Amino acid sequence: MTRPSNPDHEQAQGSFFGRRKGHKLRAHQADLIDNLLPRLALNIGISAPDNLADIFETELGDVRLEIGFGGGEHLVAEALAFPTTGFIGCEPYVNGMAKILTQIETHNIGNIRLFAGDAAELLAWAPARSLARIDLIHPDPWPKRRHWKRRFVQDATVTAMARVLKGGSEFRFVCDIDDYVAWTLAHVLRSRDFTWLAERADDWRLPWDGYTMTRYGRKAEREGRKAAYLRFEKPHPEETAKRSSRRMATGSHGSRRRKCAFSP
C-alpha cells in the first residue's frame, strides 16, 4: 500500500487519505485504465445484489475483499490459487490499479473485481454477511498522532467489517509498524464481534500458510522491520449468543480474555 508523505498530494474521501496518482503511466497501462478497468470496476451507485457473487460473470462461491492491495501481488496470487472464489480489490492509487490490471490481463484472471474509491463506502454498500474474508495488508500507518484518525482501522470500520463478514469468517491484518499493530489489536479486541485467533507467539510472528509476500513486505524485511500477522474471526451467530449469555450470567462487561499477549 502506498505511503504518501507530501501533504500537497493529500486529499480526503470518507476514511481515505492519500495520493491518487504518482508517476506517469506507460501507454499500455493508460490503455488498460481506459478500457479494461471499466469492465471490472464496481459501481456502488446502484444497489448491491443480494448475492454478492452475482457481480462476477461466472458462477463463483465465496467473495473476499482486499483493502489497499498496492501492487496487487497478494490479491493476484490469491485469485489464481482460488479460482472458484470471487475477489474484490480496493485501491484508490491509480498506479497500483494499473499494475494489477496488467497482471489480470497477463494471467487472464476472471475472478477479480476492482474498486478505486473509499473502502468505507464499499463496506457500507455490500450486503450484510456477504464476505468470506477481509485482508488489510501493510496499510499506511499514519505515524503522527494528529493523523491517527486517518488510519483505516477505527471503531466504525471494525463495526462495518463485522456487518459484512459471514459468521466463521476472518479479518486478516499485516503490518510492520508496532504502534499500528497495537492500535489494531486494541480496536478489534474491544469489539464483541471478533476473536483474536492467536494461541502462541508464532501465530502472529509468522505468516499464515499460503501467504504471498508483497514487494513492500520484502522491503521491510530487508530493512530489519518484522511484520505481525493478525487473524481475527467473526464467530458464528450461535457462538456469539452463547458468549452474550455467559456475560449476562456473570455480570461481566469487560474485554474478553486475550489468548496471546502481543509484544514487538
C-alpha positions as a Markdown table, in Angstrom:
| # | Residue | x | y | z |
|---|---|---|---|---|
| 1 | Met | 0.0 | 0.0 | 0.0 |
| 2 | Thr | 1.2 | 3.5 | -0.8 |
| 3 | Arg | 2.6 | 5.7 | 1.9 |
| 4 | Pro | 2.2 | 9.3 | 0.9 |
| 5 | Ser | 4.3 | 11.9 | 2.6 |
| 6 | Asn | 3.6 | 15.1 | 0.6 |
| 7 | Pro | 0.7 | 17.0 | 2.1 |
| 8 | Asp | 0.1 | 18.7 | -1.2 |
| 9 | His | -0.9 | 15.4 | -2.6 |
| 10 | Glu | -3.3 | 14.5 | 0.2 |
| 11 | Gln | -7.0 | 14.5 | -0.1 |
| 12 | Ala | -9.8 | 13.0 | 1.9 |
| 13 | Gln | -12.8 | 11.0 | 0.8 |
| 14 | Gly | -14.5 | 9.4 | 3.8 |
| 15 | Ser | -11.9 | 7.4 | 5.5 |
| 16 | Phe | -9.4 | 7.6 | 2.6 |
| 17 | Phe | -6.4 | 9.9 | 2.7 |
| 18 | Gly | -3.6 | 9.8 | 0.2 |
| 19 | Arg | -2.3 | 10.3 | -3.3 |
| 20 | Arg | -4.5 | 9.3 | -6.2 |
| 21 | Lys | -1.6 | 9.2 | -8.7 |
| 22 | Gly | 2.1 | 9.0 | -8.7 |
| 23 | His | 4.5 | 8.7 | -11.7 |
| 24 | Lys | 3.2 | 8.9 | -15.3 |
| 25 | Leu | 1.6 | 5.7 | -16.6 |
| 26 | Arg | 3.1 | 3.9 | -19.5 |
| 27 | Ala | 1.0 | 3.8 | -22.7 |
| 28 | His | -0.3 | 0.3 | -22.2 |
| 29 | Gln | -1.1 | 0.9 | -18.6 |
| 30 | Ala | -3.1 | 4.0 | -19.6 |
| 31 | Asp | -4.9 | 1.9 | -22.1 |
| 32 | Leu | -5.8 | -0.7 | -19.5 |
| 33 | Ile | -7.2 | 2.1 | -17.2 |
| 34 | Asp | -9.3 | 3.4 | -20.1 |
| 35 | Asn | -10.6 | 0.1 | -21.5 |
| 36 | Leu | -10.2 | -2.9 | -19.1 |
| 37 | Leu | -10.9 | -1.1 | -15.7 |
| 38 | Pro | -14.4 | -0.1 | -16.7 |
| 39 | Arg | -15.3 | -3.7 | -17.4 |
| 40 | Leu | -14.0 | -4.8 | -13.9 |
| 41 | Ala | -15.0 | -1.7 | -11.8 |
| 42 | Leu | -17.7 | -1.9 | -9.2 |
| 43 | Asn | -20.5 | 0.7 | -9.4 |
| 44 | Ile | -21.6 | 1.3 | -5.9 |
| 45 | Gly | -24.0 | 4.0 | -7.2 |
| 46 | Ile | -26.5 | 1.2 | -7.7 |
| 47 | Ser | -27.8 | -1.3 | -5.1 |
| 48 | Ala | -25.6 | -4.3 | -4.4 |
| 49 | Pro | -27.1 | -7.7 | -5.5 |
| 50 | Asp | -28.5 | -9.8 | -2.7 |
| 51 | Asn | -25.8 | -12.4 | -3.6 |
| 52 | Leu | -22.6 | -10.5 | -3.9 |
| 53 | Ala | -21.1 | -13.3 | -6.1 |
| 54 | Asp | -23.5 | -12.1 | -8.9 |
| 55 | Ile | -21.1 | -9.2 | -9.7 |
| 56 | Phe | -18.9 | -11.8 | -11.5 |
| 57 | Glu | -19.7 | -13.1 | -14.9 |
| 58 | Thr | -19.1 | -16.8 | -14.0 |
| 59 | Glu | -20.7 | -18.7 | -11.1 |
| 60 | Leu | -18.4 | -18.4 | -8.0 |
| 61 | Gly | -18.7 | -19.3 | -4.4 |
| 62 | Asp | -17.5 | -17.1 | -1.6 |
| 63 | Val | -16.4 | -13.5 | -2.1 |
| 64 | Arg | -13.4 | -11.9 | -0.4 |
| 65 | Leu | -12.2 | -8.3 | -0.1 |
| 66 | Glu | -8.6 | -6.9 | 0.0 |
| 67 | Ile | -8.4 | -3.3 | 1.1 |
| 68 | Gly | -5.4 | -1.3 | -0.3 |
| 69 | Phe | -3.9 | -4.0 | -2.5 |
| 70 | Gly | -0.9 | -1.8 | -3.5 |
| 71 | Gly | 0.9 | -3.5 | -6.5 |
| 72 | Gly | -1.6 | -6.4 | -6.4 |
| 73 | Glu | 0.9 | -9.2 | -5.7 |
| 74 | His | -1.1 | -10.8 | -2.9 |
| 75 | Leu | -4.5 | -10.3 | -4.5 |
| 76 | Val | -3.5 | -11.8 | -7.8 |
| 77 | Ala | -1.8 | -14.8 | -6.1 |
| 78 | Glu | -5.0 | -15.5 | -4.1 |
| 79 | Ala | -7.2 | -15.2 | -7.1 |
| 80 | Leu | -5.1 | -17.7 | -9.0 |
| 81 | Ala | -4.9 | -20.1 | -6.1 |
| 82 | Phe | -8.7 | -20.0 | -5.5 |
| 83 | Pro | -10.3 | -19.8 | -8.9 |
| 84 | Thr | -13.8 | -20.6 | -7.6 |
| 85 | Thr | -13.7 | -17.7 | -5.1 |
| 86 | Gly | -14.5 | -14.1 | -6.1 |
| 87 | Phe | -12.2 | -11.3 | -5.1 |
| 88 | Ile | -12.8 | -7.6 | -4.7 |
| 89 | Gly | -9.7 | -5.3 | -4.6 |
| 90 | Cys | -10.0 | -1.8 | -3.3 |
| 91 | Glu | -7.2 | 0.6 | -4.2 |
| 92 | Pro | -7.6 | 4.4 | -4.9 |
| 93 | Tyr | -4.0 | 4.8 | -6.1 |
| 94 | Val | -4.0 | 4.9 | -9.9 |
| 95 | Asn | -0.6 | 3.4 | -10.3 |
| 96 | Gly | -1.5 | 0.4 | -8.2 |
| 97 | Met | -4.6 | -0.1 | -10.2 |
| 98 | Ala | -2.6 | 0.0 | -13.4 |
| 99 | Lys | -0.2 | -2.7 | -12.1 |
| 100 | Ile | -3.0 | -5.1 | -11.1 |
| 101 | Leu | -4.7 | -4.6 | -14.5 |
| 102 | Thr | -1.5 | -5.6 | -16.2 |
| 103 | Gln | -1.4 | -8.8 | -14.2 |
| 104 | Ile | -5.1 | -9.5 | -14.7 |
| 105 | Glu | -4.6 | -9.2 | -18.5 |
| 106 | Thr | -1.4 | -11.3 | -18.5 |
| 107 | His | -3.0 | -14.2 | -16.5 |
| 108 | Asn | -6.5 | -13.8 | -17.9 |
| 109 | Ile | -8.0 | -13.6 | -14.4 |
| 110 | Gly | -11.8 | -13.6 | -14.3 |
| 111 | Asn | -12.5 | -13.7 | -10.6 |
| 112 | Ile | -11.3 | -10.2 | -9.6 |
| 113 | Arg | -13.4 | -7.0 | -9.5 |
| 114 | Leu | -11.9 | -3.6 | -8.6 |
| 115 | Phe | -13.0 | -0.5 | -6.7 |
| 116 | Ala | -11.0 | 2.7 | -6.9 |
| 117 | Gly | -12.8 | 4.6 | -4.2 |
| 118 | Asp | -13.1 | 4.7 | -0.4 |
| 119 | Ala | -13.2 | 1.2 | 1.2 |
| 120 | Ala | -15.6 | 2.5 | 3.9 |
| 121 | Glu | -18.1 | 3.3 | 1.3 |
| 122 | Leu | -17.7 | -0.1 | -0.3 |
| 123 | Leu | -18.3 | -1.7 | 3.1 |
| 124 | Ala | -21.5 | 0.3 | 3.5 |
| 125 | Trp | -22.6 | -0.8 | 0.1 |
| 126 | Ala | -22.0 | -4.5 | 0.5 |
| 127 | Pro | -24.9 | -6.7 | 1.8 |
| 128 | Ala | -24.7 | -8.0 | 5.4 |
| 129 | Arg | -22.9 | -11.3 | 5.8 |
| 130 | Ser | -21.7 | -11.2 | 2.2 |
| 131 | Leu | -17.9 | -11.6 | 2.6 |
| 132 | Ala | -15.9 | -14.7 | 3.5 |
| 133 | Arg | -12.7 | -12.7 | 4.4 |
| 134 | Ile | -11.2 | -9.2 | 4.5 |
| 135 | Asp | -7.5 | -8.7 | 4.1 |
| 136 | Leu | -5.7 | -5.4 | 5.1 |
| 137 | Ile | -2.0 | -5.8 | 4.3 |
| 138 | His | 0.6 | -3.2 | 5.1 |
| 139 | Pro | -1.8 | -0.2 | 5.3 |
| 140 | Asp | -0.5 | 3.3 | 5.6 |
| 141 | Pro | 0.3 | 3.6 | 9.4 |
| 142 | Trp | 0.0 | 7.4 | 9.6 |
| 143 | Pro | 2.5 | 7.5 | 12.4 |
| 144 | Lys | 2.0 | 11.1 | 13.6 |
| 145 | Arg | -0.6 | 11.4 | 16.4 |
| 146 | Arg | -2.6 | 14.1 | 14.7 |
| 147 | His | -3.0 | 11.7 | 11.7 |
| 148 | Trp | -4.2 | 8.7 | 13.7 |
| 149 | Lys | -7.8 | 9.4 | 12.7 |
| 150 | Arg | -6.7 | 8.7 | 9.2 |
| 151 | Arg | -5.8 | 5.1 | 9.9 |
| 152 | Phe | -8.2 | 2.7 | 8.3 |
| 153 | Val | -8.8 | 0.7 | 11.5 |
| 154 | Gln | -11.2 | 2.7 | 13.6 |
| 155 | Asp | -14.2 | 1.6 | 15.8 |
| 156 | Ala | -16.5 | 2.5 | 12.9 |
| 157 | Thr | -14.7 | 0.4 | 10.3 |
| 158 | Val | -14.4 | -2.6 | 12.7 |
| 159 | Thr | -18.2 | -2.4 | 13.1 |
| 160 | Ala | -18.6 | -2.1 | 9.3 |
| 161 | Met | -16.4 | -5.1 | 8.7 |
| 162 | Ala | -18.3 | -7.2 | 11.3 |
| 163 | Arg | -21.6 | -6.4 | 9.5 |
| 164 | Val | -20.4 | -7.6 | 6.1 |
| 165 | Leu | -18.5 | -10.7 | 7.2 |
| 166 | Lys | -20.2 | -14.1 | 7.5 |
| 167 | Gly | -20.1 | -16.0 | 10.7 |
| 168 | Gly | -16.9 | -18.0 | 11.0 |
| 169 | Ser | -15.0 | -15.7 | 8.5 |
| 170 | Glu | -11.9 | -13.7 | 9.2 |
| 171 | Phe | -10.4 | -10.2 | 9.1 |
| 172 | Arg | -6.6 | -10.5 | 8.5 |
| 173 | Phe | -4.2 | -7.7 | 9.1 |
| 174 | Val | -0.4 | -7.5 | 8.3 |
| 175 | Cys | 1.8 | -4.6 | 9.4 |
| 176 | Asp | 5.4 | -4.0 | 10.2 |
| 177 | Ile | 4.7 | -0.9 | 12.4 |
| 178 | Asp | 4.4 | -2.0 | 16.0 |
| 179 | Asp | 2.3 | 1.0 | 17.0 |
| 180 | Tyr | -0.3 | 0.3 | 14.3 |
| 181 | Val | -0.3 | -3.4 | 15.3 |
| 182 | Ala | -1.1 | -2.5 | 18.9 |
| 183 | Trp | -3.7 | 0.0 | 17.7 |
| 184 | Thr | -5.4 | -2.6 | 15.6 |
| 185 | Leu | -5.4 | -5.1 | 18.5 |
| 186 | Ala | -6.9 | -2.6 | 20.8 |
| 187 | His | -9.7 | -1.6 | 18.4 |
| 188 | Val | -10.6 | -5.1 | 17.3 |
| 189 | Leu | -10.5 | -6.7 | 20.7 |
| 190 | Arg | -12.8 | -4.2 | 22.3 |
| 191 | Ser | -15.4 | -5.2 | 19.7 |
| 192 | Arg | -17.6 | -8.1 | 20.7 |
| 193 | Asp | -17.8 | -9.2 | 17.1 |
| 194 | Phe | -14.2 | -10.6 | 16.8 |
| 195 | Thr | -11.9 | -13.1 | 18.4 |
| 196 | Trp | -8.1 | -13.0 | 18.0 |
| 197 | Leu | -7.1 | -16.4 | 16.8 |
| 198 | Ala | -3.5 | -16.4 | 18.2 |
| 199 | Glu | -2.7 | -19.2 | 20.6 |
| 200 | Arg | 1.1 | -18.7 | 20.7 |
| 201 | Ala | 3.6 | -16.0 | 19.6 |
| 202 | Asp | 4.4 | -17.7 | 16.3 |
| 203 | Asp | 0.8 | -17.4 | 15.3 |
| 204 | Trp | 1.3 | -13.7 | 14.8 |
| 205 | Arg | 5.1 | -13.6 | 14.3 |
| 206 | Leu | 5.0 | -15.8 | 11.2 |
| 207 | Pro | 2.8 | -15.6 | 8.1 |
| 208 | Trp | -0.1 | -17.9 | 7.8 |
| 209 | Asp | 0.1 | -20.8 | 5.4 |
| 210 | Gly | 0.0 | -19.8 | 1.8 |
| 211 | Tyr | 0.7 | -16.1 | 2.4 |
| 212 | Thr | 2.2 | -14.3 | -0.6 |
| 213 | Met | 4.8 | -11.8 | 0.5 |
| 214 | Thr | 4.3 | -8.4 | -1.1 |
| 215 | Arg | 7.1 | -6.2 | -2.6 |
| 216 | Tyr | 6.7 | -3.8 | 0.4 |
| 217 | Gly | 6.9 | -6.8 | 2.8 |
| 218 | Arg | 10.2 | -7.9 | 1.3 |
| 219 | Lys | 11.5 | -4.4 | 1.5 |
| 220 | Ala | 10.5 | -4.1 | 5.2 |
| 221 | Glu | 12.3 | -7.4 | 5.9 |
| 222 | Arg | 15.5 | -6.2 | 4.2 |
| 223 | Glu | 15.4 | -3.0 | 6.4 |
| 224 | Gly | 15.0 | -5.1 | 9.6 |
| 225 | Arg | 11.3 | -4.5 | 10.3 |
| 226 | Lys | 9.3 | -7.5 | 11.3 |
| 227 | Ala | 5.7 | -7.7 | 10.4 |
| 228 | Ala | 2.9 | -9.0 | 12.6 |
| 229 | Tyr | 0.3 | -11.3 | 11.0 |
| 230 | Leu | -3.0 | -11.0 | 12.8 |
| 231 | Arg | -6.1 | -13.1 | 12.3 |
| 232 | Phe | -9.5 | -12.2 | 13.8 |
| 233 | Glu | -12.5 | -14.4 | 13.5 |
| 234 | Lys | -16.1 | -13.3 | 13.5 |
| 235 | Pro | -17.8 | -16.1 | 15.4 |
| 236 | His | -20.9 | -17.8 | 14.1 |
| 237 | Pro | -24.2 | -16.3 | 15.5 |
| 238 | Glu | -24.9 | -19.2 | 17.8 |
| 239 | Glu | -21.4 | -18.8 | 19.4 |
| 240 | Thr | -22.0 | -15.0 | 19.8 |
| 241 | Ala | -25.3 | -15.7 | 21.5 |
| 242 | Lys | -23.6 | -18.1 | 23.9 |
| 243 | Arg | -21.0 | -15.5 | 24.8 |
| 244 | Ser | -23.7 | -12.9 | 25.4 |
| 245 | Ser | -25.5 | -15.3 | 27.7 |
| 246 | Arg | -22.3 | -16.0 | 29.7 |
| 247 | Arg | -21.6 | -12.3 | 30.0 |
| 248 | Met | -25.1 | -11.7 | 31.3 |
| 249 | Ala | -24.9 | -14.6 | 33.7 |
| 250 | Thr | -21.5 | -13.4 | 35.2 |
| 251 | Gly | -22.3 | -9.7 | 35.0 |
| 252 | Ser | -19.0 | -9.2 | 33.1 |
| 253 | His | -18.8 | -6.3 | 30.7 |
| 254 | Gly | -15.0 | -6.1 | 30.3 |
| 255 | Ser | -12.9 | -7.1 | 27.4 |
| 256 | Arg | -12.6 | -10.8 | 26.6 |
| 257 | Arg | -9.5 | -12.6 | 27.7 |
| 258 | Arg | -6.7 | -12.3 | 25.2 |
| 259 | Lys | -5.2 | -15.6 | 24.3 |
| 260 | Cys | -1.7 | -14.3 | 23.5 |
| 261 | Ala | -0.1 | -11.1 | 24.6 |
| 262 | Phe | 1.4 | -9.0 | 21.8 |
| 263 | Ser | 4.9 | -7.6 | 22.2 |
| 264 | Pro | 7.2 | -6.3 | 19.4 |
